[in-house]
Amino acid sequence: MPPLIYTERTASRLSWGYVLHPQGIEVISAPGTARGPLVAWGTDPRARFRDTASLWAPDRPIPATTPPKTTARTATPAPAPSPTAAAPARPRAH
């Protein structure tokens, strides 16, 4: 499938827009609406963002939840390899 290419004529099908800034990504909820809030580049990528367009207004906080806490996995130590007995020497066949 070819990549989607959006132009001014086809952009009406987009429901979200993004503008890259040095300090983060600006999220715009719908074509023709007010600018959105700025999501800082340092935002945890595991954060869960809401997709309700009305929440993405420039005067509101970013509609994201705290990322899920990661639990440290306790690694179960692998069993120590059993010492292998040296193979008995085989006589050479001539």
C-alpha positions in Angstrom: 0.0 0.0 0.0 1.5 3.4 -0.9 2.1 6.0 1.8 -0.7 8.5 2.4 0.1 11.9 1.1 -1.9 14.8 2.5 -2.3 18.1 0.6 -4.4 21.1 1.3 -7.1 19.5 -0.7 -7.1 16.2 1.1 -6.2 17.4 4.7 -9.9 17.8 5.6 -9.9 14.0 6.3 -7.3 14.5 9.1 -8.6 14.8 12.6 -5.3 15.6 14.2 -2.3 17.8 13.3 1.2 18.0 14.7 3.7 20.9 14.6 7.3 20.2 15.6 8.9 22.8 17.8 12.4 22.8 19.4 10.7 22.4 22.8 8.2 19.7 21.9 5.2 18.7 19.7 2.2 20.9 19.3 -1.0 18.8 19.0 -3.9 20.4 17.1 -7.2 18.6 17.5 -8.9 19.3 14.3 -8.4 21.3 11.1 -9.4 25.0 11.5 -9.4 25.0 15.3 -7.3 26.8 17.8 -3.7 25.7 18.3 -3.2 22.9 20.7 -1.0 22.6 23.8 2.7 21.8 23.6 3.8 18.3 24.6 7.4 18.6 25.8 10.0 16.3 24.2 10.8 15.0 27.7 7.2 13.7 28.2 7.3 10.0 29.1 6.4 8.1 25.9 4.4 5.6 28.0 1.9 8.3 29.0 -1.6 7.6 27.9 -3.1 10.5 26.0 -6.8 11.1 25.7 -8.2 11.6 22.2 -11.1 13.8 23.1 -10.6 16.8 20.8 -12.0 19.4 23.3 -9.3 18.5 25.8 -6.5 19.6 23.5 -7.0 23.3 23.8 -4.0 25.6 24.2 -5.1 26.9 27.5 -5.6 23.5 29.1 -3.1 21.0 30.5 -2.0 18.1 28.3 -4.7 15.4 28.5 -2.5 12.5 29.6 -2.5 10.1 32.4 0.6 9.1 34.4 2.4 6.3 32.7 2.0 2.9 34.2 4.5 2.1 36.9 7.0 -0.5 35.9 7.7 -3.2 38.3 11.2 -4.4 38.6 11.3 -8.0 37.4 13.2 -10.2 39.7 15.3 -12.4 37.6 15.3 -16.0 38.7 18.9 -17.1 38.6 19.5 -19.8 36.1 20.6 -23.1 37.5 24.4 -23.5 37.5 25.5 -25.8 34.7 26.5 -29.2 35.9 30.1 -30.0 35.4 30.5 -32.4 32.6 32.7 -35.3 33.0 35.6 -35.5 30.6 34.8 -38.0 27.8 36.9 -41.1 28.1 39.7 -41.2 25.6 38.9 -43.4 22.6 41.6 -45.4 21.0 42.4 -44.2 17.5 41.3 -46.4 14.7 43.9 -46.9 12.0 
